[in-house]
Amino acid sequence: MTQILQKRPPALNIRAGHLARQLIEKDGLLAQQVDIIPGAAGGPKGIGIQGLDQAIFGDFLAQAPQRRTLIGSSIGSWRFASMAAWGAKEGTERLSELYTNLYFHKKMTRQQVGNICREMLVNLVQGKEQQLVKHPDYHLAVISVKAQHIFQSDRSLPLLASVAGIVSSNALARKHNRLFMQRVISQPETGKQFKVQDDFVTHYQALTQDNVTPWLMASASIPGVMAAIRDIPDAPKGSYRDGGLIDYHLDLPFESQGIVLYPHFSDSITPGWFDKMLLKKRQANPENQARTLLLSPSQDYLQSLPLGRLPDRKDFTLKGLDQKKRIQMWNQSVAESQRLGDEFLEMVEKQNFPQFMQDL
């Protein structure tokens, strides 16, 4: 009796903006089309798509080496920094190993959490600062925010008042977040500069060997969890915080001439971190994402993982999940992510993206 083999459901969701769809339907997805790659904030979810990052950076983009902008906030900037420093395979593996083996508990102070994360970042990029700033193929742009008024303070009362004010004003309109924070984009002075024109004040800082580590640290400094970063070399005085507060999933007006290839851990783009709290979800601007090809894990794939989802920051203190068990489950999730990369490369080979693309 012949056994009927059941094909696994797709591991990837493929969503495309209208201009990206037109290009891919006409020419296929070609490495030389890709000029911008965004990286979202989202903590350890970033290591949950390791296999996809390896396929894109290690195999696909290598088909057409050229100068590309990598722009990220929080873990997105750390993902890109680790790959720029060490290469796709070693860089992603180094990041996932360092992140997976961190240890946090609920009674840790902001200073303790910050020290642990700083040590991880030093282990990730120390000695590679010049490579990050002068990489021949990657223009690394790091997003953080400059806190305004009482949001500059790390003391509990002003911080709580600031967050309450941000939540309330953000519910009215996203642009009101500018009362509390301004965007900062730190990037090398050479190469095409990433510029943004929207409702937020945006500062541009030169990314150098002396300040690349502090800017990466600022990009991931979650208020209330870690202290703000101050005294960054060659930067104006101030308190700098997590870039995901304004640019959580990077709904930016990308000035792409080809394709914005976006390896993401969600099939939707949530503009700012505080938009997660809205009862009615705030959507990305379709014109911003017109040239975006969004690649993300499918629901079937996520449900097949040990936790039924990607690794999450809450896992460090999740009841019933001790350190040994968490590490085991995270390692399984990272290993499974090779499926994401394999499926992407198969689609590149077959050029059957239109068969699976949905509108973004």
C-alpha positions in Angstrom: 0.0 0.0 0.0 1.5 3.3 -1.0 1.9 5.8 1.8 0.7 9.3 1.0 3.2 11.8 2.3 1.6 14.9 3.7 3.4 18.2 2.8 4.1 20.5 5.7 2.2 23.8 5.7 4.4 26.8 4.6 6.7 28.1 7.3 6.8 31.6 5.8 4.2 34.3 5.3 5.0 36.5 2.3 3.4 40.0 2.1 4.3 42.7 -0.4 3.6 46.4 -1.0 2.1 47.3 -4.3 5.3 48.4 -6.0 7.3 45.4 -4.6 4.6 43.1 -6.0 4.9 44.7 -9.5 8.7 44.3 -9.5 8.6 40.7 -8.4 5.8 39.7 -10.7 7.8 41.3 -13.6 11.4 40.3 -12.8 11.3 37.9 -9.8 13.1 38.6 -6.6 16.7 39.4 -7.4 19.5 40.2 -4.9 20.5 43.3 -6.8 17.1 44.8 -6.3 17.5 44.9 -2.5 18.8 48.2 -1.2 17.3 48.6 2.3 16.8 46.0 5.1 14.8 47.0 8.2 15.2 45.3 11.6 12.4 45.6 14.2 12.6 45.9 18.0 11.2 42.9 19.8 13.8 41.4 22.1 14.6 37.7 21.8 12.1 37.3 19.0 15.0 38.4 16.8 17.0 35.2 17.4 13.9 33.2 16.5 14.4 34.0 12.8 18.1 33.2 12.8 17.8 30.7 9.9 16.0 33.4 7.8 18.8 35.9 8.5 21.4 33.4 7.6 19.7 32.6 4.3 19.2 36.2 3.3 22.6 37.6 4.4 24.7 34.5 3.9 23.3 33.1 0.6 20.9 35.5 -1.1 22.5 38.9 -0.8 25.9 37.4 -1.5 24.8 36.8 -5.1 25.0 40.5 -5.7 27.4 42.3 -3.2 26.7 46.0 -3.0 26.2 48.8 -0.5 23.0 48.3 1.4 21.4 50.2 4.2 20.6 48.1 7.3 18.4 50.2 9.6 17.3 48.8 13.0 16.1 49.6 16.4 16.8 47.7 19.6 17.4 44.0 18.7 17.1 44.8 15.1 20.3 47.0 15.3 22.0 44.3 17.3 21.2 41.6 14.8 22.6 43.7 12.0 25.7 44.7 14.0 26.5 41.0 14.8 26.3 40.0 11.2 28.3 43.0 10.0 30.9 42.2 12.6 31.2 38.4 12.1 29.4 37.4 9.0 25.9 35.9 8.6 26.4 32.5 10.2 28.9 33.3 13.0 27.2 36.6 13.8 23.7 35.2 14.2 25.0 32.2 16.2 27.0 34.5 18.4 24.0 36.7 19.1 21.6 33.8 19.9 24.2 32.0 22.1 24.9 35.2 24.1 21.2 36.1 24.4 20.0 32.6 25.3 22.5 32.3 28.1 21.6 35.5 29.9 20.0 35.3 33.3 17.5 37.8 34.7 15.2 37.6 37.7 12.3 39.9 38.8 14.2 41.6 41.7 17.0 42.9 39.5 17.6 46.7 39.5 17.8 48.7 36.3 21.5 49.0 36.8 22.0 45.3 37.1 19.9 44.6 34.0 21.8 47.3 32.1 25.2 45.9 33.2 24.2 42.4 31.9 23.1 43.7 28.6 26.2 45.9 28.2 28.4 42.9 28.8 26.5 41.0 26.2 27.0 43.8 23.7 30.7 44.1 24.4 31.0 40.4 23.8 29.1 40.8 20.6 31.0 43.7 18.9 34.2 44.5 20.8 37.2 44.7 18.5 34.9 44.9 15.5 34.0 48.6 15.8 35.8 49.6 12.6 34.1 46.8 10.7 30.7 48.1 11.8 31.4 51.7 10.7 33.4 51.0 7.5 31.8 47.8 6.2 32.1 47.6 2.4 28.6 46.2 1.9 26.5 47.5 4.9 25.6 51.0 5.9 24.5 50.5 9.5 21.9 52.9 10.7 21.0 52.7 14.4 17.7 54.1 15.8 17.3 55.4 19.3 15.3 58.2 20.9 16.3 61.3 22.8 14.0 61.7 25.8 12.4 65.1 26.4 11.4 66.9 29.6 10.7 64.6 32.6 11.1 61.5 30.4 14.9 62.1 30.7 14.8 61.0 34.4 15.2 57.4 35.6 13.6 58.1 38.9 10.3 56.1 39.3 7.8 59.0 39.7 8.9 61.1 36.7 9.3 57.9 34.6 5.8 56.6 35.5 4.3 60.1 34.8 6.1 60.2 31.4 4.8 56.8 30.4 1.3 57.6 31.5 1.5 60.8 29.4 2.9 59.0 26.4 0.1 56.3 26.5 -2.6 58.9 26.8 -1.2 61.2 24.0 -0.4 58.3 21.7 -4.0 57.1 22.0 -5.1 60.4 20.4 -2.5 60.4 17.6 1.0 58.9 17.2 2.5 62.3 16.4 1.9 63.4 20.0 4.7 61.1 21.2 7.0 63.9 20.0 6.2 65.8 23.2 8.2 63.2 25.1 10.8 62.0 22.7 12.7 62.7 19.4 14.2 60.2 17.0 17.9 59.8 16.6 19.5 58.0 13.6 23.2 57.3 14.1 25.0 56.2 10.9 28.5 56.4 9.3 29.2 59.8 7.7 30.2 58.0 4.4 27.7 56.4 2.1 24.1 57.3 1.3 22.5 58.9 4.4 19.2 57.5 5.6 16.9 60.4 6.1 13.3 60.6 7.5 10.7 63.3 7.1 7.6 62.7 9.2 5.8 64.0 12.3 8.9 63.5 14.5 12.0 65.6 15.0 14.9 63.5 13.8 18.5 64.1 14.8 21.4 62.6 12.8 24.6 61.6 14.5 27.8 60.3 13.1 28.4 56.6 14.0 32.1 56.2 14.8 34.4 53.6 16.3 34.2 55.4 19.6 30.4 55.6 19.9 29.0 52.7 18.0 28.7 50.6 21.2 27.0 53.3 23.2 24.5 54.0 20.4 23.7 50.3 20.1 23.2 50.2 23.9 20.9 53.3 23.7 18.9 51.6 20.9 18.0 48.8 23.3 17.6 50.6 26.6 14.0 50.0 27.6 12.7 52.6 30.0 11.9 51.2 33.4 13.9 48.1 32.7 17.3 49.7 32.0 18.6 53.2 32.7 18.9 55.7 29.9 22.3 56.0 28.2 24.1 59.3 28.7 27.5 60.8 27.9 27.7 59.3 24.4 30.9 60.4 22.7 30.3 63.2 20.1 26.6 63.4 20.9 24.6 66.2 22.6 24.0 65.9 26.3 20.8 64.0 27.1 19.1 60.8 27.9 18.9 58.2 25.1 16.5 55.3 25.1 15.2 52.4 23.1 14.6 53.2 19.4 11.5 50.9 19.4 9.5 53.5 21.4 9.0 55.5 18.2 10.1 53.0 15.6 9.0 49.6 16.9 8.5 47.9 13.5 9.9 50.7 11.4 7.0 52.2 9.5 9.3 54.7 7.8 9.2 56.5 4.4 11.9 54.3 2.9 13.6 56.0 -0.1 14.2 52.7 -1.9 15.0 52.4 -5.6 14.2 48.7 -5.6 13.1 46.4 -2.8 12.9 46.8 0.9 13.5 43.3 2.1 12.1 42.9 5.6 12.8 39.7 7.6 10.4 40.1 10.5 8.9 38.1 13.3 5.3 39.3 12.7 3.2 39.4 9.6 2.1 43.0 10.4 4.0 46.2 11.1 3.1 48.1 14.3 4.6 51.6 14.0 5.5 52.4 17.7 5.9 50.4 20.9 3.0 52.1 22.6 0.7 51.2 19.6 0.6 47.7 21.0 -1.6 48.9 23.8 -4.3 50.4 21.6 -7.6 48.6 21.5 -7.8 49.3 17.7 -4.5 48.4 16.2 -2.6 51.2 14.5 -1.7 50.1 10.9 1.4 50.9 8.9 1.2 53.5 6.2 0.8 51.6 2.9 2.8 54.2 1.0 5.8 53.8 3.4 5.7 50.1 2.7 5.0 50.2 -1.1 8.4 48.6 -1.9 8.5 46.3 1.1 8.6 42.5 0.9 7.8 41.3 4.4 8.9 37.7 5.3 7.7 36.3 8.6 6.9 33.0 10.3 3.5 31.5 9.5 1.0 30.6 12.3 1.5 26.9 11.4 5.2 27.3 11.9 4.8 29.2 15.2 2.4 26.6 16.6 5.0 23.9 15.9 7.6 25.5 18.2 8.1 24.3 21.8 6.4 27.4 23.3 3.9 27.8 20.4 5.6 31.1 19.6 9.0 32.7 19.2 11.2 33.3 22.3 10.0 36.3 24.3 11.5 38.5 27.0 8.9 37.4 29.5 10.3 33.9 29.3 13.1 34.9 31.7 10.6 35.2 34.5 7.7 33.1 33.3 6.2 30.9 36.0 7.0 27.2 35.5 9.9 27.9 33.1 13.2 27.6 34.8 16.5 28.6 33.3 17.5 25.2 32.0 14.1 24.6 30.4 14.0 28.0 28.9 17.4 27.6 27.3 16.4 24.2 25.9 13.2 25.6 24.4 14.9 28.7 22.9 17.7 26.5 21.4 15.0 24.3 19.8 13.2 27.4 18.4 16.5 28.8 17.0 17.3 25.4 15.4 13.8 25.1 13.8 14.3 28.5 12.2 16.5 26.9 9.5 13.2 25.9 8.0 12.4 29.6 7.4 15.7 30.1 5.6 15.4 26.9 3.6 11.9 27.8 2.4 13.0 31.3 1.4 16.0 30.0 -0.6 13.7 27.4 -2.3 11.4 30.2 -3.3 14.3 32.2 -4.7 15.4 29.3 -6.8 11.9 28.6 -8.1 10.9 32.3 -8.3 7.4 31.4 -7.2 6.9 34.3 -4.8 3.7 35.6 -6.6 2.1 32.3 -5.8 2.4 33.0 -2.1 2.4 36.8 -1.9 -0.4 38.6 0.0 -1.0 42.4 0.1 0.8 44.3 2.8 
